[in-house]
Every structure is written in C-alpha cells, then in structure tokens.
Amino acid sequence: MKTLLLFIVAATVAWAQGDPVFRSGVSLVRVDAQAVDAAGHLISGLTKADFRVLDEGHDQQLVNFSFEEEPLDLILMFDLAGSMRGKVLTVVRAAELGFNELRKGDRVDVMVFNTRAQEVLPFSPDLQAVNNAIVLRVITLRPSGGSQLEAPADDAALRFRREPRSQRKRGILVVTDKTSSGTPTNTIRDLWQSDAVLSELVLGGSTPNSNPIVDQTGGATIVAGVPGEAFQQSVHYLRSGYAMYYASPDAPAGTQRKLQVSLTPEAASRFPNVKIRARSAYIVNP
C-alpha cells in the first residue's frame, strides 16, 4: 500500500532496462499515491494519463510514472493506553500472523505509546529481532492511562529525521483501539517534512472516526476484522502504489506547497468507485 511520499531529487530521467536512472541536472518532485475501490482494496493497472497532479493549483506534467512495491523503513507503534488492557495479546497475534508481509530489505523500528512514544527497538533489518521485540517485550509492558496520537506521531516523525535518506519508503503503522479526531497541524507538517506516511490498524469491529493525520499524509485506516490479515493489508498498503515525478517548481527550501492528486475527469467516469489517497502537501527539501 503506497501512499503519497514526496521528496526532492537532483535528477534527469534516463532509462535502463525499464527502470529510471537519475543524473544530476533537474530537480524532480516524487509523488506517491494509492488508488482504492469502495472496499479499500488497492487498484493497479492505471496509467499516467489517468492521473492529474496539481502543485499549488497548477497542473504538472508527469515525466515518469510507475506502479511499485518498495522496501520499507517502518515504525510500528503499539498503543499501550489502559483501554488496550486485554487486547495486547490480540495485537501480538496479529503481528505474528501478518509478519510475512515484512520482507528482506525492510527495516523496522518498534515503539509503544500512550501520551508520548517510547522506543523498544531501533531500526533493524533483522526481522527475527523485530518479531522478538514484539512477542517478548511489547507483550510484557503494562497498559495504563489514556493516549493521544498527536505527540507520539510527532515523536515518530522526528525519529525519521535521525535516519539518513534512502530508497526505502517511510511508513508509520499505529496499532490502536481508537482514532484521533483533532487537527494537529505541527504533527502533520513534521510528517510531511520527514516524508512519512501514517496508517492505522484499529482493533474492533466499528467504523472509526476520520483521522486527519492519516488522511493528510496519504495513509489508510484499516479495521482489524481478522487480525493477521489486517496487519498484512496495512503493511502492504504502505509499500505499494503509484510513483509519479514532475519538475520541481522554483521555491525556497522549507516552503510548504499544497498538493492535489486525483483521477482525470475521463478516468473518473471510467472508474466511478475509485478513490485516490495521497498526501495533501509537501515541504521543499534543501
């Protein structure tokens, strides 16, 4: 599942065996987006001509386009509020059953949170160590108090700032029993600046409230019907989707620029039940 991930690269596009090769010269903006049906399932098979990208309201000509599944730098964040008491075993079981969605080349950081985030395991490519951190350590921690997602999500965004840039996509998966309905502007901006997409895996059968952090970073909220499948679906969403590139507008580093990604009117008429998920802004990198 690949949601909108944007970053600036110094590049001109050439091709070798069908893959893009970037050489110095022209700055490009990368836009990641997902197309989903009414049930939230990813839709592949769309073409460059099916998408419209607006940067500050201006149409952008896409110079490269693909549908990809990419390695992840993933922060797994487990809610340890008091309301999670009795549910932690379900969380651990979900992670175990869905763990095969994590692959060689991924790196995972394990965190827990209530009002702030606490790191249990720093980024590691050792997936067995990640599994052990969840099964042997997270399960032993005692849920307590209340939780708010805004500050822990900001902690996760800032954690990414300490990591060098790489070709891996950056995702945060929050495992919780509720959603946040506030509009945490600073947290969302920090996630944009860290090129991180935040998704939620919500325990329980009811439809959760809309979460602006998820919506504005291009993530997804997935309700855990069958826990293992929901975990697998959540990770797949973060790694998969459409990657689009266009020439970077002339703007100073640190500038926040509004983005809109949609189907063209012609494509929308052919695919009336398809929705595009993408982040709503990006920060120009130095």
Steps between C-alpha positions, in 0.01 A plus 500: 500500500672804386385835606626842397869529574677805366861594484730713288772332297760660277432312182428469133328184395666244274401138456690173539316170468170675578615655831558873558860619536552847646786728398581844639336797337128537563313490831198271508217464747390144568134441581377167636129419492258210535186427301245305706153365435196540725621213719845658542679250273794627294437545126788442259500540122441875480723702266673837514219646288247406769651732765494873557749663739466862614783681679365821657206470260710465184488190279828308488635302206611157624844403366504152655234264632483145638313265731747359753548297815800634689705417811388676817646694787206424729422621852257266676325692781295304754244681714548416869218708648290340773225426247739254333512281811391153391562584132879490489502125436274559198746764376795262536308222328411735213866592456607134506238387250565788261876509540571343160403832338831633634783409263876493465610858436248650744612666822267522798497715814271389786338761727227509763301806605233651718560876525855477357686239298765272648741305279519127570728409209686743270490452125617150415514291181492186719134399477543225760624762746195710413269205562673429833462863606125478442440152638740511796509867597186686388276231647664541844429875524201600710235717328405803708352848480356666195656562162513773240654434160618851415814520716609135440452545124718808519761298693498245216535772235798646684650150539516480121702825495786312668508244219693559176296524183473177304297339221265340753154648548425641843189378678352505851243238599307578818326204667225635726138459608390853414573790267584864562269767357704814569687704237862500619653739245857481632497119509372477144764747377775300675377184329503677163852625566615150599342349185300262722153355445295406807241219495287349777402144580196535728391213725124456517215453259354851479586756234751745651488877478693676225854578613653814343856374558421191294304689235747784445809278484337261252458205736216257560288400800441123500265331746636171634235244416741207463807636685775332299346592165444859615866534603610357167266735309625801696868432422421419135321833466805688624740334258286499181363762264556745216820707482488815289766761431481857372741793472540681831354852510741778590444541875730557800595204720256457788203632302173314553320433172144376457441184297190351342510157336190371322376305202441700186130558420522235225655243735252585777213424263655161417577419865215667698568304820876561513640745755851645498688526830801730512653750734364850478828695508877464504797695630770605253825334607836678488 
